[in-house]
């Protein structure tokens, strides 16, 4: 039954319940991620009927161009947001790192789930098994479509060569294994682990080798901002520490005006009620870089905030009314302050040159 924008279902006993439709990209990883969120919701709300709706996005269709060249920030999210806007789905599961730091009006991130390992991983061609980036033969070709990864790794491993590789995880692993084009590829550890391919991870890159992308490893649930009942429903999925870390990271990126087409990297951790944020910007070849660390107290996160959290407040696209507003503000301020520090040291120039060079490629 359709009742206004919502869809209901009546079971054999005449009991009516609302159907919640979840939109997802069609790739295997997207489905796995969406299914994991659906399973959590089902556990928390056994009476709710969930329906999963798969769709293809622009990013999934344009497979022959480097991501950074396509220049569209909402590459993997646009079609899903259109469906959300047209009430065809009620929520959408994304990798948080695919979501722009400013969402279109009317949308919000209603849940940021506990982060999987956010680091990047090295996956070796079978013939190089047991090696690391350090020990691969000179001039070995490493596949990555990320300017951020390439910039950091070129600087750290000047003896290696870096080439673009596109496609979803399955496609990239196939290209690696079945051809001799690449000695290794760099992928997010989180995706490999969610796919159950931990055994292909030869090396996890620590922050000294390669800092990760903003929001990497975290799943986000995007909803219509005005849909109070759905917002309320998914808000229990929020993982407070991940939320604060990702708010800081997103605020940093937003203030720098970075996107897919510039090399920006971060590292965050929460230790003893302190949130530490390291952020960096790089030239395309990594020769020029700026990196700083700042910290702030997020002690307020532990006690339920005194202030009444304004339901409608979004911080870098995130609505988290059950987490201390004070702690969220501190996290957001940390990101902005770190961006201001890097900008005062010349980050703008580095990023502008990187953007121009990338556009000219």
Secondary structure, 3 states (H helix, E strand, C coil): CEECCEEEEECCCCCEEEEEEEEEECCHHHHHHHHHHHHHHHHHCCCCEEEEEEECCHHHHCCCCCHHHHCCCCCCCHHHHHHHHCCCCCEEEEEHHHCCCCCCCCEEEEEECCCCCCCEEEEECHHHCCCCCCCCCCCCEEECCCHHHHHHHHHHCCCCEEECCCCCHHHHHHHHHHCCCCCEEEEEHHHHHHCCCHHHCCEEECCCCCCECCCCCCEEEEEECCCHHHHHHHHCCCCHHHHHHHHHHHHHHHHHCCCCCCCEEEEEEEECCEEEEEEEEECCCCCCEEEEEEEEECHHHCCCCCCCCCCCCCECCECCCCCCHHHHHHHHHHHHHHHHHHHHCCHHHHHHHHHHHHHHC
